[in-house]
Structure formats: structure tokens, C-alpha cells
Amino acid sequence: MAGVILYRRGYAMTFISQTSQNPRNTQNRLNRLVNDQRVKFLAVGGLNTINGYVLFVLFEWLFGGTLGRFGYMVSLLLSYLIAMTIAFILHRKYVFKVKGQLLADFGRFTLVNLFGFSVNAFLLPVVIELTQVRHIYAQAVVAIIAAIASYFGHKYFSFRRKKHSNPATVAATP
């Protein structure tokens, strides 16, 4: 009986030690997920898409009906300018974590966003005029399309850095 008790105690200790490691493993997986650049990009991009959409709706509410038939384009321009500035700061600081080359990064970021804006500016009137759907609903759909197009530009162009062959050079770069 004593052997069985010791065995049960040993089994219980093994079981407890395995379960005590699970929260650590879960924490490690969560840390890897949170620190994954793709996840950060999606989070910032999603936040920026929501931010741009909320700004668009706000500007439509403030003066959408007072600027004529295509007043929604003014709302689109204002919302893009504000959202783009916020997105640049968030992408630069939290997603890509780059330093230096501020003007070059902002220039490339602006080009990618101008492309996204162009996609949006082209598709928004098309969707509105063809479907007669309300401006705010059309923008919700078009913003998603523009965000997907912008993803690739930011990933491969906006914050690119030359790869260094010597890891010590990367660490020493300001």
C-alpha cells in the first residue's frame, strides 16, 4: 500500500508539474502572437480602417449634405489625411519599429496611401452610383478593399530596410 501511495504521490507531482508549465507555455505562445509583426500590422491596419471609417462618418454627419452631390469625396479626403498621419506613427513605432529615414519612410508611406486613396476614390463613386447604397455603407466595403491593397505596399515598400549581411552592423545601426 505504501508503494501505491508513493506512486500516486509521484503521479500527482508529475501531473501538477506538467500543469504548472502549461500557463507558461500559453504565455509564451501569447507573447509570440502579440509580438508577431503580421499580427501587429493587422491590428494597426484594422484600427486605422475603423478610425478612417469613423472619421468619414463624422465628416459626413458634419457637412456631407451641404457640399453637393459629391460632398462625400471631401469627407473621404479629410478622413484619409487624418487617419494616414495616425497610421504612419503607429506603423513606424509599433509594427515595424524603425528609426531614422523619417522623411523617406513618410514619403513611401504617403505613396502607398495615395494608391489606397486612389483605389478608394475610384471605387467609392462607382459603388454609390451603381448600387445607390448609402455613402457610409459603400465606404465600409470600399475601405476593406483599399486596406487589403495597402497591406502589400506597406509590407514591401513603406518601411523597407536593406538587409545587412553582418548581424553586428544591424545592431550598431542607429
C-alpha positions in Angstrom: 0.0 0.0 0.0 2.9 2.4 0.8 4.2 1.8 -2.7 0.9 2.6 -4.2 0.7 5.8 -2.1 4.2 6.8 -3.2 3.3 6.0 -6.8 0.1 8.1 -6.5 2.1 10.9 -4.9 4.7 10.7 -7.7 1.9 10.7 -10.3 0.2 13.7 -8.7 3.5 15.6 -8.5 4.2 14.8 -12.2 0.7 15.9 -13.1 1.0 19.1 -11.0 4.4 19.9 -12.6 3.0 19.5 -16.1 0.0 21.7 -15.4 2.2 24.3 -13.8 4.2 24.5 -17.1 1.1 25.0 -19.3 0.4 28.6 -18.2 4.0 29.4 -19.1 3.7 27.7 -22.5 0.4 29.5 -23.1 2.1 32.8 -22.1 5.0 32.1 -24.4 2.6 31.4 -27.3 0.6 34.5 -26.5 3.8 36.6 -26.4 4.9 35.2 -29.8 1.5 36.0 -31.2 1.4 39.6 -29.8 4.9 40.2 -31.0 4.4 38.8 -34.5 4.8 41.7 -37.0 1.9 40.3 -39.1 -0.5 40.4 -36.2 0.6 43.9 -35.3 0.2 45.0 -38.8 -3.3 43.6 -38.9 -4.2 45.2 -35.6 -2.9 48.6 -36.6 -4.4 48.3 -40.0 -7.7 47.3 -38.6 -7.6 50.1 -36.0 -6.8 52.5 -38.8 -9.5 51.3 -41.0 -12.0 51.7 -38.2 -10.5 55.1 -37.4 -10.8 56.3 -41.0 -14.3 55.0 -41.3 -15.4 56.7 -38.1 -13.8 60.0 -39.3 -15.6 59.6 -42.7 -19.0 59.1 -40.9 -18.2 62.1 -38.7 -17.4 64.4 -41.6 -20.5 63.1 -43.5 -22.6 64.0 -40.4 -21.0 67.4 -40.1 -21.2 68.6 -43.6 -21.9 65.8 -46.0 -25.2 67.2 -47.2 -24.0 70.7 -47.5 -21.3 70.2 -50.1 -23.4 69.0 -53.0 -23.7 65.6 -54.8 -20.1 64.6 -54.3 -19.6 66.1 -50.8 -18.7 62.6 -49.6 -15.4 63.0 -51.5 -14.4 65.8 -49.2 -15.3 63.6 -46.2 -13.1 60.9 -47.8 -10.2 63.2 -48.3 -10.3 64.7 -44.7 -10.7 61.2 -43.1 -7.8 59.9 -45.2 -5.4 62.7 -44.2 -6.1 62.4 -40.5 -6.1 58.6 -40.5 -2.9 58.4 -42.6 -1.0 60.5 -40.2 -2.1 58.4 -37.2 -1.4 55.2 -39.1 2.2 56.3 -40.0 3.1 56.9 -36.4 1.6 53.6 -35.3 3.1 51.5 -38.1 6.5 53.1 -37.7 6.6 52.9 -33.9 4.8 49.6 -33.0 4.7 47.4 -36.1 8.0 47.9 -38.0 9.9 49.5 -35.1 12.2 51.5 -37.4 14.3 54.5 -36.7 15.9 57.1 -39.0 14.9 57.8 -42.6 11.8 59.6 -41.3 11.2 61.6 -44.4 11.9 58.7 -46.8 9.6 56.5 -44.8 6.9 59.1 -44.7 7.3 59.6 -48.5 6.9 55.9 -49.2 4.1 55.6 -46.7 2.3 58.5 -48.4 2.7 57.0 -51.8 1.2 53.7 -50.7 -1.6 55.6 -49.0 -2.2 57.7 -52.1 -2.5 54.4 -54.0 -5.0 53.2 -51.4 -6.8 56.6 -51.5 -6.9 56.3 -55.3 -8.5 52.9 -55.2 -11.0 54.2 -52.6 -11.7 57.4 -54.6 -12.3 55.4 -57.8 -14.4 52.7 -56.2 -16.5 54.8 -53.8 -18.4 56.7 -56.5 -18.7 53.6 -58.7 -20.3 51.6 -55.8 -22.5 54.5 -54.8 -23.7 55.4 -58.3 -24.2 51.8 -59.4 -25.9 50.5 -56.3 -27.5 53.7 -54.9 -26.4 52.4 -51.4 -25.8 55.0 -48.7 -22.4 56.6 -48.6 -21.4 55.2 -45.2 -22.2 51.6 -46.2 -20.4 51.9 -49.5 -17.3 53.3 -47.7 -17.3 50.3 -45.3 -17.0 47.9 -48.2 -14.5 50.0 -50.3 -12.3 50.7 -47.2 -11.7 47.0 -46.8 -10.7 46.6 -50.4 -8.3 49.6 -50.1 -6.9 48.3 -46.9 -6.0 44.9 -48.5 -4.3 46.7 -51.4 -2.3 48.9 -49.0 -1.1 46.0 -46.9 1.2 44.8 -49.6 2.6 48.3 -50.3 3.4 48.8 -46.6 4.8 45.4 -46.2 7.2 45.5 -49.2 7.8 49.3 -49.7 6.9 51.8 -47.0 9.2 50.6 -44.2 11.7 48.5 -46.0 15.3 48.4 -44.9 18.2 46.9 -46.7 19.2 43.6 -45.2 22.7 43.6 -43.7 24.9 40.6 -44.1 26.7 41.2 -40.9 24.4 41.0 -37.8 26.7 43.3 -35.8 26.1 46.0 -38.4 22.4 45.8 -37.9 22.8 46.2 -34.1 25.2 49.1 -34.5 22.9 51.0 -37.0 21.2 53.9 -35.2 
